[in-house]
Amino acid sequence: MSEEEKTEEQDVDPRSYTDKRVLEEHSREQVERWRREAFEKHRRWMEVMKNNYGKD
């Protein structure tokens, strides 16, 4: 893989840039709290999606 292809591949994946930028702008504790809150909201949403109420 050429150096140019590696650079293009890194540009396509926004996570590394976003994570780096967020960690530069906010404390690690704040970012971890946001991750825990997001995980909990996702977990609750998946519980709602498994609920059979109104599907019959």
C-alpha positions in Angstrom: 0.0 0.0 0.0 1.4 3.3 -1.0 1.8 6.3 1.4 -1.0 8.1 -0.6 -3.4 5.2 -0.2 -2.7 5.1 3.6 -3.5 8.8 3.9 -6.7 8.4 1.9 -7.7 5.5 4.1 -7.2 7.6 7.2 -9.2 10.4 5.7 -12.2 8.1 5.0 -12.4 6.9 8.7 -13.8 9.9 10.6 -13.6 8.2 14.0 -9.9 8.7 14.6 -10.0 12.4 13.7 -13.2 12.9 15.7 -12.0 11.0 18.8 -8.7 12.9 18.7 -10.4 16.3 18.3 -12.9 15.5 21.1 -10.1 14.5 23.5 -8.2 17.7 22.7 -11.2 19.8 23.4 -12.7 18.0 26.5 -11.3 16.1 29.4 -11.1 12.3 29.3 -13.5 12.1 32.2 -16.1 14.1 30.3 -15.7 11.9 27.2 -16.0 8.7 29.3 -19.2 10.0 30.9 -20.7 10.7 27.4 -19.7 7.2 26.3 -21.4 5.6 29.4 -24.5 7.8 28.9 -24.7 6.8 25.2 -24.3 3.1 26.0 -27.1 3.3 28.6 -29.4 5.1 26.2 -28.7 2.6 23.5 -29.3 -0.3 25.9 -32.7 1.2 26.9 -33.6 1.7 23.3 -32.8 -1.9 22.4 -35.1 -3.0 25.3 -37.9 -0.9 23.8 -37.3 -2.5 20.4 -37.7 -6.0 21.8 -41.0 -5.1 23.4 -43.9 -6.9 21.7 -46.5 -4.4 22.8 -48.5 -3.3 19.8 -46.9 -5.7 17.4 -49.7 -8.3 17.4 
